[in-house]
Structures are given as C-alpha cells and as structure tokens.
Amino acid sequence: MRGCVVAAIVAWACWPGSAPAQTAGARGNASAKSAVTRASDGIPDVTGEWLGGSAERGIREAGKAGSGVGGTGLNPSAPVTLSSNDRPAGREGAPYQDWAAKKVLESFNKRGIDDPTAFCLPAGLPRSVMLGLFPQQIIQTPKQIVILYEYMNTFRVIPLNAKHPDDLLPSYMGDSVGRWDGDTLVVDVIGFNDKAWLAGTGTFHSDALHITERYTRVDKDQINYDVTIEDPNVLTKPWTLHSTIMLREGTRLQEYICAENNLDPAHYEKLLKDGVNFTRQ
C-alpha cells in the first residue's frame, strides 16, 4: 500500500497547460532500440507493464534517473513528468477560454489544494496515463484492451472496433472504444463527468470533454502517446499533448488505498481556515 501524500505532490506538478511533453529527440533518438513486439496477426502487442511520463529505458529503477519524485537528480535532462515539483514544466499554456483560464490560475495560486486526487478521487484522463512514479499494466486481446492503473486503483476496458453505448453515465475515466490504424492504437473517449483535472494543477474540464488517444509502439521499450483534448465549454480549440510510456518489465502493480491515512483534506482545511496567503510571487 502506498501513502496518498503523493496526491499533494502531484497537485503541484505543472504550470497550468503544461504536460510531460517530449522533444523530438527524446521521442526519436533513444539508444538500444529493438523490434516492436507483435501479436500473431501482425498488430503491435502492447501487453506489459509500463511507466508514463518517462523516456528512460530499462527496469523500473531507470525511471528514477530524473529530478522528479523519487529521482536521484543524476539526469536533469530527463523529461518533466506530472510528478515533478522541483522545476517548471513550461509555460506554453493550455487554450482555455478567458474565464476558465482565471479559474485554472486560482487553483495554481492555491498550490493545487483543491486537487481532486487529494480527496482520493480518480485522476481521470489523460493525467492517469502520463503520471510518473506509478506503473500501469496493459492486457491486450483480439477483442479488447484492458489497462490497470496502480494510482487510485483505476482501470479501463477498451473494446476494439465497437461503438459507444447509448446509455452512458458520466464517469471519471469516461467510456473508451479503440481501433488499430496501422501500428497505432486509436482510442476515442467520451462520457466524462466534470470532476477531474486533465494534465496538471487546476486544469479542469466540463462534461463535454472528448479525448482522442494515439498509442504508437515505436520499439520494444517505448510507446509514443499523443492525445488530443476537446472541450468546447472551456477550451478555445483542441489541445494536443505528447509524451512517452516506457516498458518496465517485471514491475508488479501494488495495492493503492488512498483513503487510508489520508491527511490531505484536514491539512488543506486548516490552511484555508488560517487564511494562508497562497499567491505565488
């Protein structure tokens, strides 16, 4: 079981609108590449244990090379992840409407103490995918793909070549359907509630959220993750993020019970009651 103090750290992860984006070099020039693992029908097989928000190859310890949570700091050029709170992740900004951008900034200036994950709520998408530190396991079959996330003990079942049901209930992880486009798994996700954050502090969305994910396994160790976020209620245009998911063979997902020993809500309530000035200088 892992303590949920990490929720507070994750809340400080990014300047609003940033994400663990990779440069072209980080995504395309990694060493020691090997052939893509394929299923019997020739489609890339993405089955395995993976870690988001990383470009490091090898066992799970490789993910600790950067300066994020649990990192040694020995590789400061490692990509910023959603669990990095010791350096900025860029200030390019998400395309929020003016009123919505002010709301995002309010959360940022409060150090993200209103982060839904601090109250043990699911991280949602695409945040769950790109989150560093906590692994995810993908199970691929000819008819569906299942993704298990250690963080918050969430999961997704993605039927292939299917349609969204008509009786969707709004949810944190939405409803996903997938298809293969060559070597890329394309996943369409709708049916969200409005209670999660997208990719960093305060990056809220409405229940009109529509996400399109593209998973491209470029070699044995790496999946390029490209996600386009659309929400006409809060964004002025589609917002596209790019990251990588790295293979961590032999990693076991562990039980994550956020509600046990969660001290965040009481701590945040005290800060608000005491009238602490959160404004960033």
N, C-alpha and C positions, 0 to 999 in steps of 0.2 A: 504494500500500500504506500502511496506517495502523498506527502502532505500537500495541502492545497494552497500553501503560502505562495506557490508559483503563480497563482492567479493574479496576485498583486503585482508580481514582476512582469507578467505578460501584459498587464494593463498599461505599463509604461513603455511598451515596446517600440512604437513607431510614431514619428510625426504623422498627423492625420494625412492620409492619402498615400503613404509610402507602404512598401511591402518588401519582402526579401527578394528583390529583383536581382537577376544575374546579368552580368555583362555578356556580350557575345563570346568573349574569350573564355569566361568561366564556364559557359554552356557548351563551347565547341572545341576547346583545345586541351581538355584534360588528358593526362597520360594514362598509359596502361589500359587502353580500351580493349574490349573483347566483343565477340559477336553477340548480337541480340538473341536471347533465348526465345524459341518459337514453339508453339503448340503443334500438334500433328497436322493441323490444316494450314500451317504456314503463318498464322496470325501470331504477332508477338505475344509471349506469355508473360504477364506482369505479376504472376503469383510470387509472393515472397514477403519479407519483412523490410520495410522502407523507413527512411527518416526524411521529413520535409525540411525546408529552409537550410539546406546544406549542399555543398559542391565537393565535399571530401569523400574520397573512395576508401573502401576497406571496412573493417569491423566497426562496431558502434563507437569505440573509443576514438576513431578518426573524427567523429563529429564534434569532439571536444577541443579541436585544434584552434578554433577561433576565439574571439573575445566575448562570446555570448554567455548565457547562463551555463555554468559548469565548464566553461572553456579555460584553457591554460594561458591564453593570450599569446601563444607562440606563433600564431598565424594571423596577424592583424588584417591580412588581405582577404581572409575568408568572408563569404557573403554575410551581410547582416541578416538576421532572422527575426521572427516575431518574438523570440525570447531573449533578444539582446537589449539591454537597457543602459549600456555604457558608451554608446556612440550613436549619433543620429543616423537614420535610415534614408535620409534625403528629404528634400522639401519641395518636390515637384508638385505635390498636391493632387487630390482627387477632384474630379469635376463636379463638385457639389453646387447646387443652387445656393444663392447668397444666404438665404435664411437658414438653410441646412448647414452651410459652412460655419455659421456662427454657433450653431448647436454643437458641432464637432469640436470647435475651439474651446467651448465651455468645458467639455469633458477633458480636453487636453490640459487646460489650465488647472483643473482639479486633480491632475495626476491620474486620471482614469479611475477614480474611486467608485464611479458608477458602472464599472465593467461588469457585464452580466456574469462572467465566469467567476467573479469574486463571490457570487451568491450561488455557486455550484450549478449554474445553468450551462447548457451545451455551448460550445464555441461557435457553432454554425459554419457556414462556408463563405469564402474559401479558406478562412482562418484555420480550420482544423487540418486542412491539407498542408499548409505552409508552415505550421508551427514546428519549431525546432525542439529538441530535447526529448519529446515523447514520440515513440515509434507508431507506425500504422502497419497493419498486415492486410495484404490483398490476396483474395482467393478467387481464381478465375475458372469458370466452367464454360462450356459452349453456349449456355443459355443465359448466364448471368454472372455478374462480378460482385463480390461482397468485400467491403472494406471495413476493417475493425480499427478503431482509433483508441489507443490507450488513454489519451487525455479525455477525461469525463466519461469514459466507458461508453462512447457512442459508436454507431455503426451505420452503414448504408448498404442496401441491397439494390443493385443496378441491373434490371432486366435488359437484355440485348434485343434490338430490333422490335421494340414494343412501344406502346403509346401510354401516355399518362392517363391514369383513371379519371373518370368524371366526378368522383365523389371525394376529392382531396380535402383533407383537413389541414389547416396551416400548421407548420412544424418548424423546428429549429434547423433541421438538416434538409428540409424540402423533399420533393419526390424526384428521383433520378431515373432516366432511361438512357441507354447507351447504344452506340453503333460503331463499327470499325470503318474508318476512312483510310484505306491503305494500312500503314503501320501506326496510325494514330487512333486511339480510343476517344471518341467524341461523346461527351455526356451532357445532356440537357436537363436542367434542374429548375423546377418551379414549385409552387405550393408552400412558400415560406410564411412564417409569422414575421413580426417586426421587432423581435426581442433580442437579436444577436448583433454582434459587430462584424464587419467584413474583414478588415485587414489591419487592425491597429487601433490605437486609442480613439474612442468616440466615433468610429466610422460606422454609424448606424445605417439602417435601410428601412424600407417600408415593406408591406406585404405584397407589393407589386414586383418584388425582386425576381429577376430572371438571370440565371447563370449558365454560361456555356464553357465547359471544361474540355481541354485537349491534352491527353496524356500520350506522349511520344517516347517510346523506349529507344533511345539512340544507341545504346550498347548494353552489355550485361549489367553494369552498375548504375546506370543513370536513366531517369525518366525526365524529359522536359515537360514542365507543367505550365500551360498557358490558359488563362481564364479571363473571360470577358464578362463584365458585370453590367447589367442594365437595370435601371430603376427610374422610370420617368417621374416618379413622385419626389425624388430628392436629387437626382443627378441631371446634369445638363446634356450629357452624351454618354455613350458606353465607356467603361473604364476597364482597361486591359492590364493585367499583371503577369509577370513571367518569373518562374522560379524553377528549381530542380528538386527532384526527390531521389535520394540515393539509397542503393541497396545496402542493407545491414544484415547479412546472412547470420542465422543463428540467434538473432535477438528474440527474446520472449516478451510478449506483452504482459504487463503486470496489472494487478488489480488497482484501480484508482477510485478511492472513495472520498470524494471531495467534502461531503457533508460532515465527515468525522474530523473533529478537532479543527474545524474551520473558524479561525479567529478574525477573518477579514471584516465581516459585517459590523461586529461590535466595535472594532477598531475604527472603521470609517465613520460610524455614527458618532463616536466620541470626537473625532476630528471636526466633523461638521458642527457638533454642539459647542465645541470650544471656539469656533469661529476662526480656525486657522486660515491664514491668507495663502491660498494655493497659487496665486498668479505667478507665472514664470517671468523672470527678469530678462 
